[in-house]
Structure formats: C-alpha cells, structure tokens
C-alpha cells in the first residue's frame, strides 16, 4: 500500500495509486460514468481497479485485506452508497482537486462552457424552427 490512510469512522484503509494507474483512472473514470455519454462497462472495470487499492481492517489480521476482487468488494462493503462514498474518498485522496467536494477550476469552466454551448444551440434551433416556410 502506498501511503495508507484510514477512512475516518470506518474500517476501510485508502491508499495512493501508482502514477500510471492514477493517470488511467483520472482520465477515464469521470467521463465513463456520465449518463448517455459514458460506458458503464469501462466505469465498472475502473471501479474494480480503484478498489484494489482499498483495504478493510479485519479483527485478527495485522494488515488490511485488500479488496482485489468483485467478491471481496461485495462481501466487505455493505451497499452501493457505501461503495460510492469509498470511491469518492479514493478520488479525493489521490487527486487534490477532488477535495472538499469541488472539481478543479478546469472542470468547472468546461461545465460552464457546455451550458453556454447548449443554450446557443437551443436558441439557434428555436430561431430556425420559427422561420417562415419551415415545416
């Protein structure tokens, strides 16, 4: 485990990703989970990869048990909400711009630009559909 850190108030232990794994997760994880745009299969595979860097403390064991398989994840995480909280904690721990529930300024600007673009497209479509002679 790279820089293990207990997830406060839980039995889970977070760790840092190796550089190449962190890059893969950072570049694919957010977009692969977006409805109607992303790819659930890719997102699920990345979630399982992310979870291999999470351990769970078990009585009688010196080291945390790493959640390296789907079965271990399902056996040691009680529900989807807890799983998603752990995923978010891992993203926050590994990437500073996810801390405090805020995305980086770059992602915020991209979202703002997307809204502006969508508004322009809708305005243009509305104008075109209301012109004389259009069906």
TAZIDA-V994469 format. One record per backbone hydrogen bond with DSSP energy under -1.0 kcal/mol. CO is the residue of the C=O (numbers start at 1). NH is the residue of the N-H. E is the energy in kcal/mol with one decimal. If there is no record, write none. Layout:
CO|NH|E ; CO|NH|E
This chain:
2|16|-3.3 ; 5|14|-3.3 ; 7|10|-1.9 ; 11|57|-3.2 ; 12|7|-2.9 ; 13|55|-2.8 ; 14|5|-2.4 ; 18|22|-2.8 ; 19|23|-2.1 ; 20|24|-2.1 ; 21|25|-2.7 ; 22|26|-2.8 ; 23|27|-2.5 ; 24|28|-1.6 ; 25|29|-2.7 ; 28|32|-2.3 ; 31|34|-1.3 ; 34|37|-1.3 ; 34|38|-3.3 ; 39|43|-2.5 ; 40|44|-3.2 ; 41|45|-2.1 ; 42|46|-2.3 ; 43|47|-2.4 ; 44|48|-2.5 ; 45|49|-2.0 ; 46|50|-3.0 ; 47|51|-2.5 ; 50|53|-1.8 ; 51|54|-1.9 ; 54|67|-2.7 ; 55|13|-2.8 ; 56|65|-2.6 ; 58|61|-2.1 ; 65|56|-1.9 ; 66|68|-1.8 ; 69|73|-2.1 ; 70|74|-2.8 ; 71|75|-2.3 ; 72|76|-1.8 ; 73|77|-1.6 ; 79|83|-2.2 ; 80|84|-2.7 ; 81|85|-2.1 ; 82|86|-2.3 ; 83|87|-2.5 ; 84|88|-2.5 ; 85|89|-2.3 ; 86|90|-2.5 ; 87|91|-2.4 ; 88|92|-2.6 ; 89|93|-2.6 ; 90|94|-2.3 ; 91|95|-2.2 ; 95|98|-2.2 ; 96|99|-1.7 ; 99|102|-1.6 ; 104|108|-2.3 ; 105|109|-2.6 ; 106|110|-2.3 ; 107|111|-2.2 ; 108|112|-2.3 ; 109|113|-2.8 ; 110|114|-2.2 ; 111|115|-2.0 ; 112|116|-2.0 ; 113|117|-2.5 ; 114|118|-2.5 ; 115|119|-2.5 ; 116|120|-2.1 ; 117|121|-2.5 ; 118|122|-2.6 ; 119|123|-2.3 ; 120|124|-2.7 ; 121|125|-2.6 ; 122|126|-2.4 ; 123|127|-2.4 ; 124|128|-2.5 ; 125|129|-2.5 ; 126|130|-1.2 ; 131|134|-1.3
